[in-house]
Amino acid sequence: MNVHTSIPLKNYTSMQLGGPARFMSDVMTIDELHQVIVNAQSRNIPFFVLGSGSNVIARDDGYEGLVVRVRIPGFEVIAEDSQTVTIKVGAGEIWDEIVARTVDMNLTGIEALSDIPSYCGAAPIQNIGAYGQEIADTLTSLEAYDTTSGHIVALSREDCKFTYRDSIFRTDARGRYIITSITLELYKSTPEPPFYKALQEYFDSHGITVYTPQAVREAVSAIRHEKLPDPAVKPNSGSFFKNAIIEQWQLDELLAEYPSAPHYAMDENRHKVPTGWLIEQCGLKGKLLHGMRVNPANALVLINESAASYNDLSLARDKIIQAVQDTFKITLEQEPLEIV
Ligand code: NAP
């Protein structure tokens, strides 16, 4: 286990912004994790757990603490019956490699979550979701290091309090648990329609009528490559805002003015309105704001084209939030967490 000092966070976040972290450590085992955390706690040094850096933003003054990168490996089939296979995966495994592996096993459950840049331990934090699947659908439990007790605890799906792109790890228990492994229950069946429009259109245009996990994975990868900029070429953090979740009365008001506004029913009489559409209606799609490009292919993504700092990003973000607020009276929420 190594502890490095003064590490530029812009090299570790896909938006490529941010000052230095005072300390950074990669841990390969639970024992190493325990050691670095106890050490930091005994010196009153704050810590932040960093995954692939694709859904976090670093600020210009960096982080006056320890950034921990959990690289604990592991892949194990722990149960199987006639319909399901349950796998336990180390937090340090690369998410898409695990998706590929389960697809090769002909299992369904996470194939629509293909190509999401993440480590497995980070996937539950924001309840990653795409094309109608979210990790909450298949995650049965996870293990985490509880930084308040110093012990490993098992948390059930219910304990994680998953909601739309959110979980206890971003809310009530933020900073308390460090996920060390996740357990997923996947199905031996085939993916069932109806599919998201983009997916169905891909199947139709490619003459695909047999829906296998592999077919969904290939379709999702192809669609994502077309619509989402590669962070290695165009620095970005994926969806920069969550989709807007609004009440029935807000939807009624929206539809009165914009009858063709896209919307999808959620639970409890609430509705999802694609934030990309809201931003586009404000005339911001494709615009360059303080060095941040509102992605011309998908206005939900902000690309760091020439931003000099986090400050530029925050000015662009606030401009977008204000425009949507003024036009629709809807308050957008940033999706990536900030390293603070
Ligand atoms: P899109 O197909 O242009 O659709 C815009 C939004 O409408 C999506 O975000 C999606 O919400 C919602 N939507 C579309 N069809 C829906 C349906 N049948 N039922 C319910 N909601 C529907 O989306 P996109 O921006 O290109 O993204 C495609 C998928 O990749 C989405 O699922 C998106 O969440 C996911 N994605 C996630 C991230 C991330 O960082 N978390 C980044 C990029 C893309 P949902 O987002 O709830 O699916």
Boltz pocket constraint, residues with backbone or C-beta under 6 A from the ligand:
constraints:
  - pocket:
      binder: B
      contacts: [[A, 128], [A, 129], [A, 130], [A, 131], [A, 132], [A, 195], [A, 196], [A, 197], [A, 198], [A, 227], [A, 228], [A, 237], [A, 238], [A, 239], [A, 243], [A, 264], [A, 272], [A, 274], [A, 275], [A, 276], [A, 298], [A, 300]]
      max_distance: 6.0
